[in-house]
Amino acid sequence: MIKKRFPAIDYFRGFILVLLAAESAGVYSKLQDLFPHSFVVQQFFHASWEGLHFLDLFQPGFMMIAGSALYFSTYKRIDEGASYAELWPKVLKRSFLLLFFGIILICVHRGEMVFELWNVLCQLAFTTLITFALLRFSIPLQLAASLFLLLLSHSLYVFTDIPGYDQAYTPDKNFGSYIDMLFMGKLSSGHWIAMNAIPTAAHTIWGALIGRLIHRTSPPRTVLRTLIGLGLLGIIVGYGLDLAGLPIIKRTATLSFTVASAGWVTLMMALFYANWIHDDKPRFQLPAYLNSMGNNSIFIYLFFETLVPQWLTKTTYVFVGFAAKLSQIPSDWAQVINAFVALAIVIKVASFLDSKKIYWKL
């Protein structure tokens, strides 16, 4: 029975959210202004097309941990007496709200009413439905379903022959771009693809299976070894496919990218799991704000994706910029300090809400 939250899930989700919040606060862009040729700083920007940077793992991590959380929340309710049929309305409502807020978020960023489906929340709306529909089935069937989705997406890119959209691995000239033009009448300036929801559904499915592994497998060391093994397998297969001619491209969620990124994320999840391998008592005390961020994930995500870049960083710079002038701190460094101040405020908001037990759930 699932009687309580598993801390590694919330802490890992909080870790991903802090990294995403830092991007919204401008931490990475301001550091790039200071260190434009730094290899480390470049890892916090998406690969321009082919390749895999650290930032490219944030969205897969978000999708996979959402799958794990879905597994635990579903079986907690089932343990309390609910049936799958009774949970479907809640899941449908959650997916609708994820889609709704995803579109609203894009409108806020654009400053006008638009219809675009490239946001991670829009993607998660689809992958949540697919994952929940598969939860009650066997592990082999769920794995087969995830493989089918990956091969379906890959086949549509490689084997369709639509004039102008028949170049599988070329920006804006692939099948995904054709679908975007068909349904939205536009292409993403960053070459993102809406139908990435199909292959990345595998991330959410695999995340749910990891939740199942953690819940139903013992002893914990077996779970840890399995996570490490699966992570290494994903990395080897993903990069092997890349070497075989199926390039790693996040913007179209290619087969090699989906598998390789899942491998890296699984290794990171293994690291967090290892910290709670003994009776939920952590070996290393991680910052409590990670747990606070994870406990209120959707609200915090919407908060830092809207108010932070649109208002907060501008407001804080009124004071940070003034203090920097008095202290004769160069403007570039003042911008970096301001970004970290904005990030600290996001963390403080999450910690305050958690301390007051104020949670916003979809």
C-alpha positions as CSV (number, residue, x, y, z in Angstrom):
1,M,0.0,0.0,0.0
2,I,1.0,3.6,-0.7
3,K,0.5,5.5,2.5
4,K,2.9,8.5,2.1
5,R,4.8,10.4,-0.5
6,F,8.1,9.0,-1.7
7,P,10.6,11.8,-1.0
8,A,13.0,11.1,-3.9
9,I,10.2,11.8,-6.3
10,D,9.4,15.3,-4.9
11,Y,13.0,16.2,-4.4
12,F,14.0,15.2,-8.0
13,R,10.9,17.1,-9.3
14,G,12.0,20.1,-7.3
15,F,15.5,19.9,-8.6
16,I,14.2,20.0,-12.2
17,L,11.9,22.9,-11.3
18,V,14.8,24.9,-9.8
19,L,16.8,24.4,-13.0
20,L,13.8,25.6,-15.1
21,A,13.1,28.5,-12.8
22,A,16.7,29.6,-13.2
23,E,16.2,29.7,-16.9
24,S,13.1,31.9,-16.6
25,A,14.9,34.2,-14.2
26,G,17.6,34.7,-16.8
27,V,20.5,33.1,-14.8
28,Y,21.9,31.2,-17.8
29,S,21.5,34.0,-20.3
30,K,23.2,36.5,-18.0
31,L,26.0,34.2,-17.3
32,Q,26.4,33.6,-21.0
33,D,26.9,37.4,-21.4
34,L,29.8,37.2,-19.1
35,F,31.2,33.9,-20.3
36,P,30.2,33.5,-24.0
37,H,32.7,30.7,-24.7
38,S,32.3,28.7,-21.6
39,F,31.5,25.0,-22.2
40,V,29.8,24.7,-18.9
41,V,27.5,27.7,-19.5
42,Q,26.7,26.4,-23.0
43,Q,25.3,23.2,-21.4
44,F,22.4,25.4,-20.1
45,F,21.3,26.2,-23.6
46,H,19.5,23.9,-26.0
47,A,21.7,22.4,-28.7
48,S,21.1,24.5,-31.9
49,W,19.9,21.3,-33.7
50,E,21.8,18.1,-33.4
51,G,23.4,17.1,-30.1
52,L,22.4,16.8,-26.5
53,H,23.1,19.5,-23.9
54,F,22.3,19.4,-20.2
55,L,19.3,21.8,-20.7
56,D,17.9,19.3,-23.2
57,L,17.3,16.9,-20.3
58,F,15.0,19.3,-18.3
59,Q,11.9,18.6,-20.3
60,P,12.4,14.8,-20.4
61,G,13.0,14.9,-16.7
62,F,9.8,16.8,-16.1
63,M,7.9,14.3,-18.2
64,M,9.4,11.3,-16.6
65,I,8.9,12.5,-13.0
66,A,5.3,13.4,-13.9
67,G,4.8,9.7,-14.9
68,S,6.3,8.5,-11.6
69,A,4.0,10.9,-9.7
70,L,1.0,9.8,-11.7
71,Y,1.7,6.2,-10.8
72,F,2.0,6.9,-7.0
73,S,-1.1,9.2,-6.9
74,T,-3.2,6.7,-8.9
75,Y,-2.3,3.7,-6.8
76,K,-2.7,5.7,-3.5
77,R,-6.3,6.4,-4.5
78,I,-6.8,2.8,-5.6
79,D,-5.5,1.6,-2.2
80,E,-8.0,3.9,-0.6
81,G,-10.8,2.2,-2.5
82,A,-11.2,4.0,-5.8
83,S,-11.4,2.2,-9.1
84,Y,-9.8,3.1,-12.5
85,A,-13.2,4.1,-13.8
86,E,-13.7,6.5,-11.0
87,L,-10.3,8.1,-11.6
88,W,-10.8,8.8,-15.3
89,P,-12.8,12.0,-14.9
90,K,-10.1,13.5,-12.7
91,V,-7.4,12.6,-15.2
92,L,-9.4,14.0,-18.1
93,K,-9.9,17.2,-16.1
94,R,-6.2,17.4,-15.3
95,S,-5.2,16.9,-18.9
96,F,-7.7,19.6,-20.1
97,L,-6.3,22.1,-17.6
98,L,-2.7,21.3,-18.5
99,L,-3.6,22.0,-22.1
100,F,-5.5,25.1,-21.2
101,F,-2.8,26.6,-19.0
102,G,-0.2,25.6,-21.6
103,I,-1.9,27.6,-24.3
104,I,-2.5,30.5,-21.8
105,L,1.2,30.5,-21.0
106,I,2.1,30.8,-24.6
107,C,-0.3,33.7,-25.0
108,V,1.3,35.5,-22.1
109,H,4.8,35.0,-23.6
110,R,3.6,36.3,-27.0
111,G,1.6,39.2,-25.6
112,E,-1.3,38.3,-27.8
113,M,-3.9,35.6,-28.3
114,V,-2.3,32.7,-30.2
115,F,-2.9,29.0,-30.7
116,E,0.3,27.1,-30.3
117,L,0.9,23.6,-28.9
118,W,4.7,23.6,-28.3
119,N,4.6,24.2,-24.6
120,V,5.6,21.3,-22.3
121,L,2.2,21.5,-20.5
122,C,0.4,20.9,-23.8
123,Q,2.7,17.9,-24.4
124,L,2.1,16.6,-20.9
125,A,-1.7,16.9,-21.3
126,F,-1.4,14.2,-24.1
127,T,1.2,12.0,-22.4
128,T,-0.7,11.9,-19.1
129,L,-3.8,10.5,-20.9
130,I,-1.7,7.8,-22.7
131,T,0.2,6.9,-19.5
132,F,-2.9,6.6,-17.3
133,A,-4.7,4.4,-19.9
134,L,-1.7,2.0,-19.8
135,L,-1.1,2.0,-16.0
136,R,-3.3,-1.1,-15.3
137,F,-1.6,-3.2,-17.9
138,S,1.5,-5.4,-17.6
139,I,5.1,-4.1,-17.9
140,P,5.7,-5.8,-21.3
141,L,2.5,-4.3,-22.7
142,Q,3.5,-0.8,-21.5
143,L,7.0,-1.1,-22.9
144,A,5.5,-2.4,-26.2
145,A,3.2,0.6,-26.3
146,S,6.1,3.1,-25.7
147,L,8.1,1.4,-28.4
148,F,5.2,1.6,-30.8
149,L,4.8,5.3,-30.2
150,L,8.6,5.8,-30.8
151,L,8.5,3.8,-34.0
152,L,5.3,5.4,-35.2
153,S,6.9,8.9,-34.9
154,H,10.1,7.7,-36.4
155,S,8.3,6.1,-39.4
156,L,6.2,9.3,-40.0
157,Y,9.4,11.3,-40.3
158,V,11.4,8.9,-42.3
159,F,8.9,7.2,-44.6
160,T,6.4,9.9,-45.5
161,D,7.0,11.7,-48.8
162,I,5.2,15.0,-48.7
163,P,6.7,17.6,-51.1
164,G,8.6,20.2,-49.1
165,Y,8.3,18.2,-45.9
166,D,10.2,15.0,-46.8
167,Q,13.6,15.8,-45.1
168,A,13.3,13.9,-41.8
169,Y,16.3,15.6,-40.0
170,T,16.1,19.1,-41.5
171,P,14.6,22.1,-39.7
172,D,11.1,23.1,-40.9
173,K,11.3,20.5,-43.7
174,N,10.1,17.4,-41.9
175,F,6.8,15.7,-41.3
176,G,6.3,17.4,-37.9
177,S,6.6,20.8,-39.5
178,Y,3.9,19.7,-42.0
179,I,1.6,18.8,-39.2
180,D,2.2,22.1,-37.5
181,M,1.4,24.0,-40.7
182,L,-1.7,21.8,-41.1
183,F,-3.2,22.4,-37.6
184,M,-1.7,25.7,-36.5
185,G,-0.8,27.4,-39.8
186,K,2.6,28.3,-38.5
187,L,6.0,26.9,-37.6
188,S,8.0,27.5,-34.4
189,S,10.8,30.0,-34.7
190,G,12.9,27.6,-32.6
191,H,12.0,24.6,-34.9
192,W,9.9,22.9,-32.1
193,I,7.3,20.3,-33.1
194,A,3.9,19.8,-31.5
195,M,3.7,16.1,-32.4
196,N,6.7,15.6,-30.1
197,A,3.9,14.6,-27.7
198,I,3.8,11.2,-29.5
199,P,7.5,10.1,-28.9
200,T,7.8,11.9,-25.5
201,A,4.8,10.0,-24.3
202,A,7.4,7.2,-23.9
203,H,9.1,9.4,-21.3
204,T,6.0,9.6,-19.2
205,I,5.2,5.9,-19.6
206,W,8.8,5.0,-18.6
207,G,8.5,7.4,-15.6
208,A,5.4,5.5,-14.5
209,L,7.2,2.2,-14.8
210,I,10.0,3.6,-12.7
211,G,7.4,4.5,-10.1
212,R,6.1,0.9,-10.3
213,L,9.7,-0.4,-9.9
214,I,10.3,1.6,-6.8
215,H,6.9,0.7,-5.3
216,R,6.8,-3.1,-6.0
217,T,10.5,-4.1,-6.1
218,S,12.7,-5.0,-3.1
219,P,15.2,-4.8,-1.7
220,P,16.1,-1.2,-2.4
221,R,19.5,-2.1,-3.6
222,T,17.9,-4.1,-6.4
223,V,15.9,-1.1,-7.4
224,L,19.0,1.1,-7.5
225,R,21.0,-1.4,-9.6
226,T,18.1,-1.7,-12.0
227,L,17.8,2.1,-12.4
228,I,21.5,2.4,-13.0
229,G,21.4,-0.5,-15.5
230,L,18.4,1.0,-17.4
231,G,20.1,4.4,-17.4
232,L,23.3,3.1,-18.9
233,L,21.3,1.0,-21.4
234,G,19.4,4.0,-22.6
235,I,22.6,6.1,-23.0
236,I,24.3,3.3,-24.9
237,V,21.3,2.6,-27.2
238,G,20.6,6.3,-27.8
239,Y,24.1,7.3,-28.7
240,G,24.4,4.0,-30.7
241,L,21.4,5.0,-32.8
242,D,23.0,8.4,-33.3
243,L,26.2,6.8,-34.6
244,A,24.1,4.6,-36.8
245,G,22.7,7.6,-38.6
246,L,19.6,8.5,-36.5
247,P,20.7,11.9,-35.1
248,I,20.0,13.1,-31.6
249,I,17.7,16.1,-32.1
250,K,15.6,17.3,-29.2
251,R,13.5,19.8,-31.3
252,T,11.9,16.9,-33.1
253,A,12.3,14.3,-30.4
254,T,14.0,11.8,-32.6
255,L,14.2,8.1,-31.6
256,S,17.9,8.5,-30.5
257,F,17.2,11.6,-28.5
258,T,14.2,10.1,-26.6
259,V,16.1,7.0,-25.6
260,A,19.4,8.8,-24.7
261,S,17.7,11.5,-22.7
262,A,15.7,8.9,-20.8
263,G,18.9,7.2,-20.0
264,W,20.5,10.3,-18.5
265,V,17.3,11.2,-16.6
266,T,17.1,7.7,-15.2
267,L,20.7,7.9,-13.9
268,M,19.8,11.2,-12.2
269,M,16.7,9.6,-10.7
270,A,18.9,6.8,-9.4
271,L,21.1,9.3,-7.7
272,F,18.2,10.8,-5.8
273,Y,16.8,7.3,-5.1
274,A,20.2,6.3,-3.6
275,N,19.9,9.2,-1.1
276,W,16.8,7.6,0.4
277,I,17.7,4.0,0.1
278,H,17.5,3.4,3.8
279,D,14.0,3.8,5.3
280,D,13.3,7.2,3.8
281,K,16.2,8.7,5.8
282,P,18.5,10.6,3.5
283,R,22.2,10.0,3.5
284,F,22.7,13.6,2.6
285,Q,20.4,16.4,3.7
286,L,19.3,18.2,0.5
287,P,17.9,21.7,0.6
288,A,14.3,21.6,1.9
289,Y,13.2,24.0,-0.8
290,L,13.7,21.2,-3.4
291,N,10.9,19.4,-1.6
292,S,8.8,22.5,-1.4
293,M,9.2,23.1,-5.2
294,G,8.2,19.5,-5.9
295,N,5.1,19.6,-3.7
296,N,3.6,22.5,-5.6
297,S,5.0,21.8,-9.0
298,I,2.4,23.0,-11.4
299,F,1.7,26.3,-9.6
300,I,5.4,27.1,-9.2
301,Y,6.0,26.3,-12.9
302,L,3.2,28.7,-14.0
303,F,4.5,31.3,-11.6
304,F,8.0,31.4,-12.8
305,E,7.1,31.0,-16.5
306,T,4.8,34.1,-16.3
307,L,5.5,36.6,-13.6
308,V,9.2,36.1,-13.3
309,P,10.3,37.0,-16.9
310,Q,7.4,39.4,-17.4
311,W,7.5,41.4,-14.2
312,L,9.7,40.1,-11.3
313,T,13.2,40.4,-12.9
314,K,12.4,44.0,-14.0
315,T,11.1,44.9,-10.6
316,T,14.0,43.5,-8.6
317,Y,16.5,45.2,-10.9
318,V,15.2,48.5,-9.8
319,F,16.8,47.8,-6.4
320,V,19.6,45.5,-7.5
321,G,20.7,47.9,-10.2
322,F,20.7,50.8,-7.7
323,A,22.7,48.9,-5.1
324,A,25.2,47.8,-7.9
325,K,25.8,51.4,-8.9
326,L,26.4,52.4,-5.3
327,S,28.9,49.5,-4.9
328,Q,30.4,50.1,-8.4
329,I,29.5,46.6,-9.5
330,P,29.7,46.3,-13.4
331,S,26.3,46.1,-15.1
332,D,26.9,42.6,-16.4
333,W,27.5,41.3,-12.9
334,A,24.6,43.2,-11.6
335,Q,22.3,41.4,-14.1
336,V,23.6,38.1,-12.9
337,I,23.0,39.0,-9.3
338,N,19.5,40.2,-10.2
339,A,18.8,36.8,-11.9
340,F,19.8,34.9,-8.8
341,V,17.7,37.3,-6.6
342,A,14.6,36.6,-8.8
343,L,15.4,32.8,-8.5
344,A,15.7,33.1,-4.7
345,I,12.2,34.8,-4.6
346,V,10.7,31.9,-6.5
347,I,12.2,29.5,-4.1
348,K,11.0,31.6,-1.1
349,V,7.5,31.6,-2.5
350,A,7.5,27.8,-2.9
351,S,8.9,27.4,0.7
352,F,6.3,29.7,2.2
353,L,3.4,28.0,0.5
354,D,4.7,24.6,1.6
355,S,5.1,25.8,5.2
356,K,1.5,26.9,5.2
357,K,0.3,23.7,3.5
358,I,-1.0,25.7,0.6
359,Y,-1.0,23.5,-2.5
360,W,-2.6,24.0,-5.9
361,K,-3.4,20.8,-7.7
362,L,-4.9,20.1,-11.1
